[in-house]
Amino acid sequence: MKHIAVIGGGISGVTTAYALVARGFDVTVFERNRYSAMETSYANGGQLSASNAEVWNHWPMVAKGLKWMFRRDAPLLVHPKPTWHKLSWFAEFLAAIPHYARNTTETARMAIAAREHLFGWAEAENIDFDLKRKGILHIYRDKAGFDHAADVTRLLAAGGLERRPVTPEEMRAIEPALSGDFYGGFFTESDATGDIHKYTVGLAAAAQRRGVTLAYEHDVQSLSAGAAGVAVAAETAEGRVDHRFDGLVICAGTASRAMAAQVGDRVNVYPVKGYSITVELEDAASQQAAPEVSLLDDATKLVSSRLGNRFRVAGSAEFTGFNRDIRADRIEPLIDWVATLFPGVSTRRVVPWAGLRPMLPDMMPRVGTGRSPRVFYNTGHGHLGWTLSAGTADAVAAIVESASAKTGLAR
C-alpha cells in the first residue's frame, strides 16, 4: 500500500484524504492547528453554490475594483502598497480575462460534479452539517445587474446548471422574510447550504476511522521530493519530526505557494481576505424573521445562509497580504445588511470572523501533478472551496491512483 502525505487539514485536505483512503492508500494528514478546519474552512458563507461560478476575470469587475479602491467599506479593497506577489498576481489576473467565459462554464461543471461526492460522503458517514437543499436566490437592485446575470446564466447553462429568472413577487414567494425593493432575481433550485466546519470535522473523523492518520499540531517546515520518495519535516511541541512518504498532495490553502516553491513548482496563490458574521438567533422572533433560503446580493457581494439557529452572512475581498485582522469598518456593512433586509432579526449577539481565501489569478483551482511525479496539488479554490472541494478531491485522488499504477510510487 502506498503511503501518501496530505498537507493541510481544511476542507480540501480532509476531502482529499478521504478520497485517497477510499482508494486504498495509506494517508497521513499534516495540520498545524490542534483541530481540522480552524482557518479558512471555519466560518465561510456556507453556500454550496454552482450558481456563483462566475470567475472575476472580467473588465466590468476591474472597473468596479478601481472605483471601490478608496472606499473603506467597499466589497473589494486592494491595499495600495505594492509587492511582487501582488503585482504578479494581478498581471496574471488580467491575462486571464480572455478566458472568462470558458472558465465560468468549467467552474459550473465542476461544482455540479462535486455535489455527488459531497452529499454521498455525508450520507455514508452520517455527518450532520446543517444541510439545507432549498436553493440559492440571487437578488438584483437594477436592470444592469439583472441583465448581466442573464448573460452569466447562459454560461452556467453551458456547464449544465439550470437557474431561472424571477420577479420581485416571485422572490418574496421564495423567501417571504426578505425586505426591500429589487429589480428582479435568479433562482437556482439545485444549490444548497451547509456548515463547512461541521462537515470537515465530521469527515476527518470518518477518514480517521477508515485508517487515515491525523497529525495535528504538526507545522510543516520543509518539503522535498526525489527519486526515492518525498520528505516532510514538521515542528511539534516535542520538537522537529521527519517523515518519508511515497507521494505528497499539497492542500495547504494560502501556504501552498511557499510549499510548492520548495518542491520546484510555481503555484501563485494569493491570500484574499473575506469576512463573515454569525448571528445567533436566540429568540423565537429572530428565528421566524431570518430567511430559510440562501441569498447572494449582487450589489453588496454578500451571501447568507441559515445554519440551524444561526444566520451566517459573508463577503468582501481584501488584498492585504497575510493579514487576518478583523476590522470593525468591514464588519459593520454585514450587520447593517441584516438589519436592512431582515429587520426582525436581532443583531444583539454577532460573532465576527475573517479568513484568507487561497485564490489563483485565473480563479481556477490547481488540481494535478507537479514537476516531480510524486507531488500533487489540490489547492487554490478561492471563494468556491466549499463548493468544489469534494469534486477536486476525487479528481486528484484518481490522478494519484493512476500515477501509482503507471509508475509504482514505491520508495
C-alpha positions in Angstrom: 0.0 0.0 0.0 1.4 3.4 -1.0 1.8 6.0 1.8 0.7 9.5 0.8 1.1 12.7 2.8 -1.6 15.4 2.6 -0.6 18.8 3.7 -3.5 20.8 5.2 -6.4 19.8 7.4 -9.0 22.2 5.9 -11.9 21.2 3.6 -9.5 20.5 0.6 -7.1 18.4 2.7 -9.7 16.4 4.5 -11.7 15.6 1.4 -8.5 14.6 -0.4 -7.5 12.3 2.5 -11.0 10.7 2.5 -10.9 10.1 -1.3 -7.4 8.6 -1.1 -8.1 6.2 1.7 -11.2 5.1 -0.1 -8.9 4.1 -3.0 -6.7 2.0 -0.7 -3.9 4.4 0.1 -2.2 4.8 3.5 -2.7 8.5 4.3 -1.3 10.9 6.8 -2.7 14.5 7.1 -0.4 17.2 8.5 -2.2 20.2 10.1 -0.6 22.9 12.1 -3.6 23.6 14.2 -5.0 21.5 17.0 -8.1 20.6 15.0 -9.3 20.4 11.4 -11.0 23.3 9.7 -9.7 26.1 12.0 -8.7 28.6 9.4 -10.4 29.3 6.0 -12.7 26.3 6.5 -14.1 27.6 9.8 -16.8 30.2 9.1 -17.4 30.9 5.5 -20.7 31.9 3.8 -22.0 28.3 3.8 -23.1 28.3 0.2 -22.7 25.2 -2.0 -23.2 27.4 -5.0 -22.7 26.3 -8.6 -24.7 29.5 -9.4 -21.8 31.5 -8.0 -19.3 30.0 -10.5 -18.7 33.2 -12.4 -15.0 34.0 -12.3 -13.9 37.5 -11.5 -11.6 38.0 -14.6 -14.0 40.4 -16.3 -13.4 44.0 -17.4 -16.5 45.3 -15.5 -15.2 43.8 -12.3 -11.8 45.5 -12.9 -13.7 48.8 -13.3 -15.6 48.2 -10.1 -12.4 47.4 -8.2 -10.8 50.6 -9.3 -13.9 52.6 -8.3 -14.0 50.9 -4.9 -10.3 51.4 -4.1 -10.8 54.4 -1.9 -14.0 53.2 0.0 -13.2 51.6 3.3 -16.5 49.7 3.2 -16.2 48.6 -0.4 -16.9 45.0 -1.3 -13.4 44.8 -2.9 -10.5 46.5 -1.3 -6.9 46.5 -2.5 -4.1 47.8 -0.2 -2.1 50.2 -2.4 1.3 49.1 -1.1 2.8 47.1 -4.0 4.6 43.8 -3.5 6.0 41.5 -6.2 3.5 38.8 -5.2 0.5 41.1 -5.6 1.8 42.7 -8.8 2.5 39.3 -10.4 -0.9 38.0 -9.3 -2.8 41.0 -10.8 -0.8 40.8 -14.0 -1.9 37.1 -14.4 -5.4 38.0 -13.4 -5.7 40.5 -16.3 -4.1 38.0 -18.7 -6.9 35.5 -17.9 -9.7 37.9 -18.9 -9.9 36.3 -22.4 -10.8 33.0 -20.7 -13.6 34.5 -18.6 -16.5 32.6 -20.4 -14.7 29.3 -20.6 -13.6 29.3 -17.0 -17.0 30.3 -15.8 -18.6 27.4 -17.6 -16.0 24.9 -16.5 -16.3 26.0 -12.9 -20.1 25.4 -13.0 -19.5 22.0 -14.4 -17.0 21.2 -11.6 -19.4 22.5 -9.0 -22.2 20.3 -10.2 -20.0 17.2 -10.3 -18.8 17.9 -6.7 -22.3 17.6 -5.3 -22.5 13.9 -5.8 -19.4 13.2 -3.8 -20.1 15.8 -1.0 -23.6 14.7 -0.3 -22.8 11.0 -0.8 -19.9 11.1 1.7 -22.1 12.9 4.2 -24.8 10.3 3.9 -22.4 7.4 4.0 -20.7 8.7 7.2 -23.9 10.1 8.8 -22.4 13.7 9.0 -24.8 16.4 10.3 -23.7 19.7 8.9 -26.9 21.8 8.9 -27.6 21.0 5.2 -30.4 22.9 3.6 -31.3 22.0 0.0 -33.6 24.9 -0.6 -31.7 26.6 -3.4 -30.0 30.0 -3.7 -31.6 33.2 -4.7 -29.5 35.9 -6.4 -31.0 39.4 -5.9 -30.5 42.4 -8.1 -31.4 46.0 -7.4 -31.1 47.4 -11.0 -31.6 46.4 -14.6 -27.9 46.5 -15.4 -27.1 43.9 -12.8 -30.0 41.7 -13.8 -29.1 41.9 -17.5 -25.5 40.8 -16.7 -26.9 37.9 -14.6 -28.8 36.8 -17.7 -25.6 36.7 -19.7 -23.9 34.7 -16.8 -26.9 32.3 -16.7 -26.2 31.3 -20.3 -22.6 30.5 -19.4 -23.7 28.5 -16.4 -26.2 26.6 -18.6 -23.4 25.6 -20.9 -21.8 23.9 -17.8 -25.1 22.1 -17.1 -26.6 24.4 -14.4 -30.3 25.4 -14.5 -31.3 28.7 -12.9 -34.3 30.8 -13.8 -35.2 34.5 -13.6 -37.8 35.5 -11.0 -39.8 38.7 -10.5 -39.8 40.6 -7.2 -43.1 39.0 -6.4 -41.7 35.5 -7.1 -38.6 36.4 -5.0 -40.8 37.1 -1.9 -42.8 33.9 -2.5 -39.4 32.0 -2.5 -38.3 33.9 0.6 -41.1 35.7 2.5 -38.7 37.2 5.1 -36.9 39.3 2.5 -37.5 43.1 2.8 -36.5 45.9 0.3 -37.1 46.9 -3.3 -35.5 44.8 -6.0 -35.5 44.8 -9.8 -35.5 41.0 -10.0 -33.5 37.9 -9.3 -32.3 34.5 -10.4 -33.1 31.3 -8.5 -31.1 28.0 -8.6 -33.2 25.3 -7.0 -30.3 22.7 -7.1 -27.9 24.7 -4.9 -27.6 24.2 -1.2 -26.0 25.4 2.0 -24.2 23.8 5.0 -21.7 24.4 7.7 -18.2 23.8 6.3 -16.6 23.4 9.7 -19.0 20.8 10.9 -18.7 18.9 7.6 -14.9 18.9 7.7 -14.7 17.8 11.3 -17.2 15.0 10.6 -15.4 13.8 7.5 -12.0 14.0 9.3 -13.4 11.7 12.0 -14.7 9.3 9.3 -11.4 9.3 7.5 -9.6 8.5 10.8 -12.0 5.6 11.3 -11.0 4.3 7.9 -7.3 4.4 8.8 -6.1 8.0 8.0 -3.5 9.3 10.4 -4.3 12.9 11.5 -1.1 14.6 12.5 -2.5 17.7 14.3 -0.2 20.4 15.7 2.4 19.5 13.1 3.6 22.7 11.5 5.3 21.6 8.2 8.6 23.4 7.8 10.1 21.8 4.8 9.3 19.5 1.9 11.5 17.8 -0.6 10.9 15.3 -3.4 13.3 12.9 -5.1 13.5 9.6 -6.9 13.3 7.7 -3.6 10.3 9.4 -2.3 9.2 12.6 -0.5 10.4 14.0 2.8 8.2 16.1 5.2 9.7 17.9 8.2 7.4 19.4 10.8 7.7 21.2 14.1 5.7 19.8 17.0 5.5 20.6 20.7 8.2 17.9 21.2 10.4 19.3 18.5 11.2 18.5 14.9 9.9 15.3 13.3 10.9 13.9 9.9 8.8 11.6 7.8 9.2 9.9 4.4 6.3 9.0 2.0 5.8 7.7 -1.5 3.8 10.7 -2.6 2.6 14.1 -1.4 -0.6 16.2 -2.0 -0.4 19.8 -1.2 -3.8 21.1 0.0 -2.3 23.9 2.2 -4.5 26.8 1.2 -2.7 30.2 1.2 0.5 28.4 2.3 0.6 26.4 -0.9 2.6 28.9 -2.8 5.6 28.7 -0.4 5.3 24.9 -0.1 5.2 24.5 -3.9 8.3 26.5 -4.3 10.2 24.0 -2.1 9.5 21.2 -4.5 10.2 23.2 -7.6 6.7 24.4 -8.6 5.1 27.8 -9.0 1.5 28.0 -7.6 0.7 31.7 -7.5 -1.9 31.6 -4.7 -2.8 34.9 -3.1 -4.5 35.3 0.3 -7.7 37.2 -0.4 -9.3 38.0 3.0 -13.0 37.6 3.5 -15.3 38.4 6.4 -18.3 36.8 8.0 -20.7 37.3 10.8 -22.7 34.6 12.6 -25.9 36.0 14.0 -27.1 33.9 16.9 -30.9 33.5 16.6 -31.6 33.3 20.3 -35.3 34.3 20.3 -38.3 33.0 18.5 -38.9 36.3 16.8 -35.4 36.3 15.2 -35.8 32.6 14.2 -39.0 33.5 12.5 -37.7 36.6 10.8 -34.4 35.1 9.5 -34.5 33.6 5.9 -34.6 29.9 5.2 -33.4 30.3 1.6 -29.8 31.3 0.9 -29.2 34.7 -0.8 -26.5 36.4 -2.9 -26.8 40.2 -3.1 -25.1 41.3 -6.3 -24.8 45.0 -5.3 -23.1 44.3 -2.0 -21.4 41.0 -2.9 -22.7 39.4 0.3 -24.1 35.9 0.7 -26.2 34.5 3.5 -27.0 31.0 4.8 -29.3 29.7 7.5 -27.4 27.2 9.7 -29.9 25.9 12.2 -30.5 28.6 14.7 -27.6 30.6 13.3 -27.6 33.1 10.4 -24.3 33.4 8.5 -23.6 36.5 6.3 -20.2 36.7 4.5 -18.5 38.6 1.8 -15.9 41.2 0.8 -12.5 40.7 -0.7 -9.3 42.3 0.7 -5.9 42.1 -1.0 -3.8 42.9 2.1 -1.4 40.0 2.2 -1.4 37.6 5.2 -3.4 39.8 7.4 -6.2 38.2 9.4 -7.2 41.2 11.5 -10.9 41.7 11.9 -11.7 45.3 11.1 -14.8 46.9 12.5 -15.4 49.0 9.4 -15.6 45.8 7.3 -17.9 44.0 9.8 -20.4 46.9 10.1 -21.7 46.6 6.5 -22.6 43.0 7.1 -24.6 43.8 10.3 -26.3 46.7 8.5 -27.2 44.4 5.7 -29.0 42.1 8.1 -30.8 45.0 9.8 -32.0 46.4 6.4 -33.1 43.2 4.6 -34.3 41.3 7.7 -35.3 43.9 10.3 -36.9 41.4 12.6 -33.6 39.6 13.2 -31.9 40.7 16.4 -28.2 41.5 15.9 -27.6 41.8 19.6 -25.2 38.7 19.5 -23.0 38.6 16.4 -19.7 36.7 16.1 -17.3 38.2 13.5 -14.7 36.2 11.7 -12.1 36.7 8.9 -10.3 34.1 6.8 -7.9 34.0 3.9 -9.2 32.5 0.6 -6.4 30.8 -1.4 -7.0 32.3 -4.8 -5.2 31.8 -8.1 -5.2 34.5 -10.7 -7.5 32.7 -13.2 -9.9 31.7 -10.4 -9.4 28.0 -11.2 -8.1 25.5 -8.7 -4.8 23.8 -9.2 -5.6 20.1 -9.4 -3.0 17.7 -10.7 0.7 16.8 -10.8 3.7 18.9 -10.0 7.2 18.9 -11.6 8.0 15.8 -9.5 5.9 12.7 -10.3 5.5 12.2 -6.6 4.0 15.7 -5.9 0.3 16.6 -6.5 -1.9 19.6 -5.9 -5.5 20.3 -4.8 -5.4 24.0 -3.9 -6.3 27.5 -4.9 -10.1 27.2 -4.9 -10.7 30.8 -3.9 -14.2 31.7 -2.9 -15.6 28.3 -4.0 -13.5 25.9 -1.9 -16.6 24.6 -0.1 -18.5 24.2 -3.3 -15.7 22.4 -5.3 -13.8 20.6 -2.6 -15.3 17.1 -2.9 -15.1 17.1 -6.6 -11.5 18.2 -6.9 -10.6 15.8 -4.1 -12.0 12.9 -6.0 -10.2 14.1 -9.1 -6.8 14.4 -7.5 -7.2 11.0 -5.8 -7.9 9.5 -9.2 -4.7 11.2 -10.6 -2.6 9.8 -7.7 -4.1 6.4 -8.2 -3.3 6.5 -12.0 0.2 7.7 -11.3 0.8 4.9 -8.8 -0.5 2.3 -11.2 1.7 3.6 -14.1 4.9 4.3 -12.2 4.6 2.5 -8.9 5.2 5.2 -6.4 7.4 2.9 -4.3 10.3 4.0 -2.1 
